[in-house]
């Protein structure tokens, strides 16, 4: 009801065909969470199992979220933000998005074998809230990796860094992460997932099957601290300055074009 009230106050129509006439404002994007209000009011909900708190020290800027991780558990904390055609909101479908955030881990962490999540984009059909597909930034072996999932069939696909030398977490330092997702045409391997780490493009995959039906769009953002399997060590995870938007916040107009070929000699007749 809270989201419905927000939408009505913003003048969003839920009449048939309204989504096709919707403007960018009705998606609830861009969304920004700086935590500078000192609480989690920017989020639609937050599950806090390990004592996550908003603090004003040790942050990238202003305030930030500090989450203790408990050894031997999955440290299942998450914050939710609904947007686009999520059943809790009812706006237009979003098929391309840009996500930026700052991430930090204190030293002493040992990563679980299958990954430790930082942030998740859920896809649903806009009719029910059940997730079907996901795009995730997580950590495997200390390195940042994109993962896309087919939850119904319990399939998980890691998209590793493939540009230059892979980079990993810098313990005790803030890393700026930027994720670009463009959904594929169902049945065609033309989805795009890209990841920048500290302004450097490190993962660039343009042949991804993210979804298998055109009725699925991105509509839920999740801050996550989930470890799979249980984390072998205790630690502290931090989030700051989260922004989700329909366009590149750095002014780009689309995915980075492929590099021109090298060592090619052009012969004219």
C-alpha positions as CSV (number, residue, x, y, z in Angstrom):
1,X,0.0,0.0,0.0
2,X,2.9,2.3,0.7
3,X,4.2,2.0,-2.9
4,X,0.7,2.4,-4.3
5,X,0.2,5.6,-2.3
6,X,3.5,6.9,-3.5
7,X,2.6,6.1,-7.1
8,X,-0.8,7.8,-6.9
9,X,0.8,10.8,-5.2
10,X,3.2,11.1,-8.1
11,X,0.3,10.9,-10.6
12,X,1.1,7.5,-11.9
13,X,-1.8,5.9,-13.7
14,X,-2.6,2.2,-13.5
15,X,-5.2,2.2,-16.3
16,X,-4.7,-0.4,-19.1
17,X,-2.0,0.8,-21.5
18,X,-0.5,3.3,-19.0
19,X,2.8,1.5,-19.0
20,X,3.2,2.1,-22.8
21,X,2.8,5.9,-22.2
22,X,4.9,6.0,-19.0
23,X,7.8,8.4,-18.7
24,X,11.1,7.7,-17.0
25,X,9.8,9.3,-13.8
26,X,7.3,6.5,-13.3
27,X,9.9,3.8,-13.0
28,X,11.1,5.4,-9.6
29,X,14.5,5.8,-11.3
30,X,17.0,7.2,-10.8
31,X,17.1,5.9,-7.2
32,X,19.9,7.1,-4.9
33,X,20.7,5.9,-1.4
34,X,23.5,7.7,0.4
35,X,22.4,6.7,4.0
36,X,23.0,10.3,5.0
37,X,19.6,10.5,6.7
38,X,21.2,8.2,9.3
39,X,18.7,5.4,8.7
40,X,17.4,3.0,6.1
41,X,14.3,5.0,5.1
42,X,15.4,5.2,1.5
43,X,14.7,1.5,1.1
44,X,11.3,-0.3,0.9
45,X,12.4,-2.9,3.5
46,X,15.5,-4.2,5.2
47,X,16.1,-7.7,6.7
48,X,18.7,-7.3,9.4
49,X,20.0,-10.5,11.0
50,X,23.5,-9.6,12.1
51,X,23.2,-6.0,13.4
52,X,23.8,-3.9,10.3
53,X,23.9,-0.2,11.2
54,X,24.1,3.2,9.5
55,X,27.3,4.9,10.6
56,X,29.2,8.1,9.9
57,X,32.8,6.9,10.3
58,X,34.8,4.9,7.9
59,X,32.5,5.9,5.0
60,X,33.3,6.8,1.4
61,X,31.2,9.9,1.9
62,X,28.8,11.1,4.6
63,X,27.1,8.1,6.2
64,X,27.2,4.5,5.0
65,X,25.9,1.0,5.9
66,X,28.2,-1.2,8.1
67,X,27.3,-4.9,8.3
68,X,28.9,-7.5,10.6
69,X,29.4,-10.9,9.0
70,X,29.1,-13.9,11.3
71,X,31.4,-16.9,10.7
72,X,29.7,-20.2,10.1
73,X,26.5,-18.5,8.8
74,X,25.3,-17.1,5.5
75,X,24.9,-13.6,7.0
76,X,21.6,-13.1,5.3
77,X,20.9,-9.4,5.4
78,X,19.3,-7.5,2.6
79,X,17.7,-4.2,1.7
80,X,14.9,-4.0,-1.0
81,X,14.0,-1.3,-3.4
82,X,11.0,-1.9,-5.8
83,X,10.9,-0.1,-9.2
84,X,9.6,-0.4,-12.7
85,X,6.9,-3.1,-13.2
86,X,7.3,-4.8,-9.8
87,X,3.9,-6.0,-8.6
88,X,4.4,-3.7,-5.5
89,X,4.7,-0.6,-7.7
90,X,3.2,-1.2,-11.2
91,X,5.3,1.0,-13.5
92,X,6.7,0.3,-16.9
93,X,9.1,-2.5,-17.7
94,X,12.9,-1.8,-17.5
95,X,15.2,-3.7,-19.8
96,X,18.4,-1.7,-19.4
97,X,19.9,-0.2,-16.2
98,X,23.1,1.2,-14.8
99,X,24.0,0.6,-11.2
100,X,26.8,2.2,-9.2
101,X,27.9,1.8,-5.6
102,X,30.8,1.8,-3.3
103,X,31.8,-1.4,-1.6
104,X,34.4,-2.2,1.1
105,X,35.4,-5.2,3.2
106,X,37.6,-5.1,6.3
107,X,40.7,-7.2,6.3
108,X,40.7,-10.8,7.6
109,X,37.9,-12.1,5.3
110,X,38.1,-15.5,3.7
111,X,35.6,-15.9,0.9
112,X,33.2,-18.9,0.7
113,X,33.7,-21.2,-2.3
114,X,30.6,-20.2,-4.3
115,X,30.5,-16.5,-3.7
116,X,29.7,-13.6,-1.4
117,X,27.1,-11.2,-2.8
118,X,27.2,-7.4,-2.8
119,X,24.2,-6.4,-4.8
120,X,21.4,-8.1,-6.9
121,X,19.0,-7.1,-9.6
122,X,15.9,-9.3,-9.6
123,X,13.7,-10.0,-12.7
124,X,10.0,-10.9,-12.4
125,X,7.0,-10.9,-14.7
126,X,5.4,-7.9,-13.1
127,X,2.4,-10.0,-12.1
128,X,3.8,-11.8,-9.0
129,X,6.7,-11.0,-6.8
130,X,8.5,-14.3,-7.3
131,X,12.0,-13.8,-8.7
132,X,12.7,-15.7,-11.9
133,X,16.1,-14.4,-13.0
134,X,18.9,-12.3,-11.4
135,X,22.0,-10.4,-12.2
136,X,24.5,-10.3,-9.3
137,X,27.8,-8.7,-8.3
138,X,29.6,-11.1,-6.0
139,X,33.1,-12.2,-5.0
140,X,34.7,-15.4,-5.8
141,X,38.3,-16.1,-4.7
142,X,38.6,-12.4,-3.8
143,X,37.7,-11.2,-7.3
144,X,34.6,-9.3,-8.5
145,X,32.4,-11.5,-10.7
146,X,29.1,-10.9,-12.4
147,X,26.6,-13.8,-12.1
148,X,23.3,-14.3,-13.9
149,X,20.9,-16.9,-12.6
150,X,17.9,-18.9,-13.8
151,X,16.3,-19.5,-10.4
152,X,13.4,-21.7,-11.6
153,X,15.9,-24.2,-13.1
154,X,18.5,-23.5,-10.3
155,X,21.2,-22.6,-12.8
156,X,24.0,-20.1,-12.1
157,X,26.4,-18.6,-14.6
158,X,29.5,-16.7,-13.6
159,X,30.8,-14.0,-15.9
160,X,34.4,-13.5,-15.0
161,X,36.5,-10.5,-15.6
162,X,37.8,-10.7,-19.2
163,X,39.4,-7.3,-19.8
164,X,43.0,-6.8,-18.8
165,X,44.3,-8.3,-15.5
166,X,41.5,-9.3,-13.1
167,X,41.2,-7.2,-10.0
168,X,40.0,-8.1,-6.5
169,X,38.9,-6.6,-3.3
170,X,41.3,-4.1,-1.7
171,X,40.8,-4.8,2.0
172,X,40.1,-1.8,4.0
173,X,39.6,0.4,0.9
174,X,36.5,1.5,-0.9
175,X,36.1,0.2,-4.4
176,X,33.7,1.9,-6.8
177,X,31.6,-0.6,-8.8
178,X,29.5,0.1,-11.9
179,X,27.3,-2.5,-13.5
180,X,25.5,-2.2,-16.8
181,X,22.8,-4.7,-17.8
182,X,20.9,-4.8,-21.0
183,X,18.4,-7.7,-21.2
184,X,18.6,-10.0,-24.2
185,X,15.9,-10.6,-26.8
186,X,14.4,-13.9,-25.6
187,X,15.8,-16.8,-27.6
188,X,18.8,-14.7,-28.7
189,X,22.2,-14.5,-26.9
190,X,22.5,-10.8,-27.1
191,X,22.2,-9.7,-23.5
192,X,24.9,-7.4,-22.1
193,X,26.5,-7.4,-18.7
194,X,29.5,-5.1,-18.0
195,X,31.4,-4.3,-14.8
196,X,33.7,-1.4,-14.1
197,X,36.0,-1.4,-11.0
198,X,37.4,1.9,-10.0
199,X,36.6,3.4,-13.4
200,X,38.2,0.5,-15.3
201,X,36.2,-1.8,-17.5
202,X,37.0,-5.3,-16.3
203,X,34.1,-7.5,-17.5
204,X,32.5,-7.1,-20.9
205,X,30.1,-9.9,-21.9
206,X,27.7,-9.3,-24.8
207,X,26.3,-12.7,-25.5
208,X,24.3,-13.5,-22.4
209,X,21.0,-15.2,-22.1
210,X,19.6,-13.4,-19.0
211,X,15.9,-14.2,-19.6
212,X,13.8,-16.6,-21.6
213,X,10.6,-14.5,-21.9
214,X,9.9,-10.9,-22.9
215,X,7.5,-10.5,-20.0
216,X,10.4,-10.4,-17.5
217,X,12.1,-7.2,-16.6
218,X,14.4,-5.8,-13.9
219,X,12.3,-4.4,-11.0
220,X,13.9,-5.1,-7.7
221,X,17.3,-3.9,-6.3
222,X,18.7,-5.8,-3.4
223,X,21.7,-4.9,-1.2
224,X,23.1,-8.2,0.0
225,X,25.6,-9.7,2.4
226,X,24.7,-13.3,1.6
227,X,27.5,-15.9,1.6
228,X,27.3,-19.3,-0.2
229,X,28.1,-21.5,1.6
230,X,28.4,-20.2,5.1
231,X,31.3,-17.7,5.5
232,X,34.4,-19.4,7.0
233,X,35.4,-16.2,8.9
234,X,33.8,-13.2,10.6
235,X,34.2,-9.8,9.0
236,X,32.7,-6.4,8.2
237,X,31.0,-5.5,4.9
238,X,30.2,-1.9,3.9
239,X,27.9,-0.3,1.3
240,X,27.7,3.4,0.3
241,X,26.4,5.8,-2.3
242,X,24.1,3.4,-4.3
243,X,22.6,4.7,-7.5
244,X,20.3,2.9,-10.0
245,X,19.4,4.7,-13.2
246,X,18.2,4.2,-16.8
247,X,21.3,5.8,-18.3
248,X,25.0,5.8,-17.7
249,X,25.8,8.1,-14.8
250,X,29.1,8.9,-16.4
251,X,27.5,10.3,-19.5
252,X,27.9,7.4,-21.9
253,X,25.1,6.6,-24.3
254,X,25.4,2.9,-24.5
255,X,27.8,0.0,-24.0
256,X,31.4,0.5,-24.7
257,X,32.1,-0.4,-28.3
258,X,34.6,-3.2,-29.1
259,X,38.2,-2.2,-29.5
260,X,39.3,-1.8,-33.1
261,X,41.4,-4.7,-34.5
262,X,45.1,-4.6,-34.3
263,X,47.7,-5.9,-36.7
264,X,45.4,-5.5,-39.7
265,X,46.7,-4.2,-43.1
266,X,44.1,-2.7,-45.4
267,X,44.7,-3.4,-49.1
268,X,42.9,-1.4,-51.8
269,X,42.6,-2.1,-55.4
